[in-house]
Amino acid sequence: MTSRLDRAQALAQREGVDALLVTPGADLRYLTGYAAKPLERLTCLVVRASGDPVLVVPRLEKQAALDSGTSVELATWDESDDPFALVASIVGDQASTVALDDQMWASRVFALGEALPVTDQVLAGPLLTELRMRKDAAEVAALRAAGEAIDRVHARMGEFLRVGRTEREVGADIARAILEEGHETVDFVIVGSGPNGASPHHEVSDRVIGAGEPVVVDLGGTTPEGYCSDSTRNYVAGGEPPADYLAKYEVLLAAQAAQREHARAGVSAESVDAVGRDLMTEAGIGELFLHRTGHGIGQETHEEPYIIAGNDLALEPGMAFSIEPGFYVEGSYGARIEDIAVIGEDGALEVLNVRPRELVRLP
């Protein structure tokens, strides 16, 4: 973690920021290894432009911080202390600008403003994104393991998804399998059957799965290493889906394959989106592709870089993101094919999910 903190400090120096202030969340875990719970008592990492970083923690949570393995110096506070004043004392009264993590609670933003009344506050997101967006080898290995784990869940779908079961019943079984296959937490389970598949962020309901109905299954969790999985596949049980669905699905397969072929170091994020969207538009179903092609992934399921029109960011080695075009026909059905991929050191794309992308037919 020292190198990450060193790089964060260097970025603060470059941008003229006197200190980065980071409260519990993915940024704190990334920088320190400490997955602190976001509780009412203040925990705050102070990364100064000069001087060693300090992690402010409640005394009663000191052992939890130590157990995380963090090597950052700890400054503890007791119940009757003012932790915001403690942070301010570490930052120093000569500070002119502090950068706050993007997910900091508003109450803490205001309290820090009162404790540092002559200090400007800016967002730390642009700085921390620059660090987190480019994964190192250990992070790529963790994402690869997460992808393998969620692939094993998709491989077991025949155990769960059957005609006559409700989406909720199937989802409960899938959630257990996500943990069984190596995740620490279940982050989401989407089982969208028939018309529910036309809602991209549908979760589960008491709807009974019918024969021949397309089912969108989108799954994700977080591994003990703190890295996320996210993969979508499409299923049908007990019969054949509508012919018009199958025709659209062939276009979707081709679009996602074209995006995977195009994505590599040097191309823009928006060009990956355009490759698939243009193909679907030429086939007459572009208006059914309702969302961006993808999102970055790491210690959060959704982070930079976003694969979307208007993002001219050039992809670089270490950038990990989803490729997930879809089509959605309101009241009828939907489909989405999603893989997590990473740009390798050689500039080529490594796809971390390898389950079949074709429509999976179950008994």
N, C-alpha and C positions, 0 to 999 in steps of 0.2 A: 504494500500500500504506500510505502514511502515515495516511490517514483510518481505515483498519481498525485500525492500531496505536493511534491516538488514541482510537478508540471502545473498544478493549480496555482501555486504560489507564483510561478513564472508568468502565467497568464495574467494574474492580478497586477503584477509589476508592469507588464506590457500595457495594460489598459488603464493604468493610473488608479487602481482600486486599492485602498488601504487594507481592506480585509474582506474575505468572503465569510458570510454567516450562513451555516447550513444546519437545518433542523431535521428531525427524523423523516426518512423517506429513502428513495433509491439513491439520491445524491450522497447522503450520509453513508449509506452502506458501501457505495462505490469507493468513496474516499478513505474510509476507515475500516471497513469490514464489520461494522457494528450495525445490526438491524434493530435499532432502537424502536420501541413502540411509541406511537404518537399520543402521549398522555398529556394531562394538564400541567404536569411539572416540566419545566423547560430543560431540554437537552439541546445543546447548540455547539457545533464545531466552529471554531474561529481560526481561519487560515489567514494569517497576516502577510502583507507584502514583504515584510522583513521580520525575522524571528520565527521560532518554532510554532507549529500549530498547537492549539489547546482545545480539548473537548470538555465543555462544561456539562456536568451531569448532577442530578440530585444525589446526595450521599447514599440514599437507600437503593439507588440503581448503580452504584459504583461497581459492585461485583459483577453485575450483568455486563457492564462495559468491558471489564477485565476478561471475563469469560469469552468474549467475542474474539479475543486475540489481538485487539488493536494495540498498536505501539505508541499511539498518540498520548501525550501528557494529559492527565485528567485534572480538572479543577472542580471540586465538589462544593455543593451548597446545601445548607440545612433548611428545615421547614420555615424558619422565621427570617431567612435571608431574602434579599432581592436578587434573583438570578440575572435580571436584565442589567442591573448595576454592575454585577460581576463581569458580564460580557463586555460592557462598556469600559471597565477598567483594563481588561485585556486588550481591547482594541486600541485604547489610548485616546487622550483628549486632543491630540493633534491630527486625528483622522479627519479627512474632508469628505471621503466617499466610502461607503460600504455596499457590497453586493449581497442581496438576500436570495436564498433559493426560491425558485418559482412556486413551490408548493407550500411555502410558509403560511401558517394561519394568520389571518388578518389581525387578530388580537395581538400576536407577537410582533407583527410589523409595526403597529402603533406603539407598543411598549418599548421596542428598541428605538423608535423615533424619539420617544420621551427621554430615554436614557442617553441618547446621543443627539442632543437637540441641534447642534450646529453641523451635523454630518448629513450629507446627501445620501439617499438610498436609491440604488439601481438594482435591476434584476441580474442575478448570477447565471440565469439560464444560458445566455449566449456563450459565456465562458465554459460552463460545465458541459454544455452540449458538445463543444469542440473537443473535449476530452472523451466523453462517453460514446460519441458517434463512431469512433475508430477503435474497434476491438483489438486487443492483443491476442497472442496465441492461446493463452489460458482461457480467455473469454470465449474465443471461437470454439475451443474444445468443450467448454461448458454448454454452449448453445448446441453443439453437435450432439452431445449426450441428451439434452432436453428434446431435441428433434427425434432421436432414436426412441426415447421413452414414449412420446406421443404417437409415433408410428406403431408402436406395439399395442397401444390402445385401439387404434383404428383397425389393426389386424384382428382384433377380438370382436369386431362389431357384430359378427354373426351370432355371438352369445347373447346379445342384448336386443337387437333390433328385429322385431317380428311383428307381423300383422296381428292386430288385436290388442297390442300393448299401447299404453299411453306414452306420449312424449316424456312425461314426468317420470314414469317407471323406467324407461330406457335411460333417461338422463341420470337417475340415481345410480344405476348400475355402472354407467360410464364414469361417474365421479369416483366411485370406489376403485375402478380400474386405473384411473389416473394416479391415485395414490399407490396402488399395488405395483405399478410399473415404474416407480422411482421418483415421483414428484413429492414435494413437501406439502404443497397446497394445491387445491383446485381453484383456478382463477375464473373459469367460465365453462359452461356446457350449453351449446346450442343444438337442439334437435328440432328442426323445422320441417314438419311433414305437410305435403300438399300445399294449400294456400299459405300456411305459416312460413313456408320456405321463401315466400316473396318478401318477407320482412328481414332485411339483412341482420338485424340485431335481436331478432326473436330469441327467446331462451328456451323454455319448455312450457307446456300447458297440459291440461287434462284431455286434450284431443287424442282420439284413438287413431292409430296409424292404419290406413286402409291398404288393400292389395293394389299394387301397381302405382302407388303414389311416390313421387320423388321425395327424398328426405335429405335435407342439408344438415350435416353434422360437423360442427366447428368446435374445436376443443383446445384448451390451454391450461397450463399450470406452471408453477415455479418449483425448481429443483432445490435441494438443500444447498447448492452452491449459489443460489440467488438468481438464476437465469431462467428465462421464460420460454415456453413452447407455445405454438399456435399453428394449427393445421386444420384445413377443411377438406372433406371429401363428401361425395354424393352417393346415395344408396337408393335402392328400390327393393321391396320385399313382396313376394307372393304374386308377381304378375309383371306385365309390361307397362311402362309409362306411356303417355300420349306420344304420338308420332311427332307432333310439333315440338314437344320438349326435346326429343332425341335429336331433331335437326338443329335446334339451337345449341344443344350440348356439344355437338361436333364442332361448331364454330368456336365455342368457349375453349375447348381443348386446343384448337389451333392457335387461338389468341394467347393463351397462357404459355404454350410452347414457344411462340414467337417472342414473347417477352423474356422468357428464360434464355433464349438464344441471343437476344440483343444485349442483355445486361452484362456489363463488364466494366473494368476501370476505364475512366475517361469519358464515358457517355453520361448524359445528364439524367437526373431522376425523372424529369418530365418526358424525356424521349422513351423511357421504358413504358410509361403510361400510354403514350401516344401509339406505340407499336400495336398493342393489343386493342386499344379503343378504335383505332382506324380500321383494323381488320373486322371488328364487330360492326362498325358503322357501314362498311362496304357490304356486309352480309345482311344489313337491314335490321340489326338488333342493337345498335349503338345506344339508342335512347333507353334501353333496359339495363345498361351498365350504370348504376346509380352512384357509385362511390369511387374514391381514388383507387389506384392499383395496389398501393401498399403502404406500410408504416415500418419504421425502424423497430428493432427489438433488442433487448438486452436484459437489464435488471428490471425493466418495465416492459409490458407487452406492447405499448405504443410509445415510441420515442422517435427522435430524428435518426435517419432522414426519412421524409415522407415522399412517396413515389406518386407524384400528383402534377397535373398541369400547372405551369407557373413556377415550378421549382427547378431552376437551372443549375442547381448544385451538381458538380461533376462527381460521379461515384469514385471512391478510392478504396484501396485495400483495407480490409478491416471493417468496412461498413456492412452491417447485417440488416436485412429488411424482408418483408413479406412480398410475394407476388401473388395477387388474389383477385383476378377479374371475376365478374359474376354477371348474371342476368336475373331479372326479377319481374314476373308477370303478376300484377296484383290480382288476388282472388283465385289464382290458379296454382302457381309453383314458382320455384326459384332454384338457382344453382350457383355455386362458387367453388373454384379450385384454388387452394391456398398452400403454398410452400414457403418455408423460411429459407433464405439463401444468404450467402456472404461472399463478398469480393475477396478472393485469395491474394496472397502476396505476389503471385504471378499475374494478377490482373484478371484472371478468369473467374467465372462464377461457380461457386460450390453450392449445390442445392442440398439442404440438410434433411428434407423429407423425401422419402423414396417410395412410399406406398403408391399403388396404381392410381393414376388420375382419371382413368375411364370410369364411367358409371358402374358401381359395384352392385351386382344382382345377388340378392339373398333369397333363401327359400321362403 
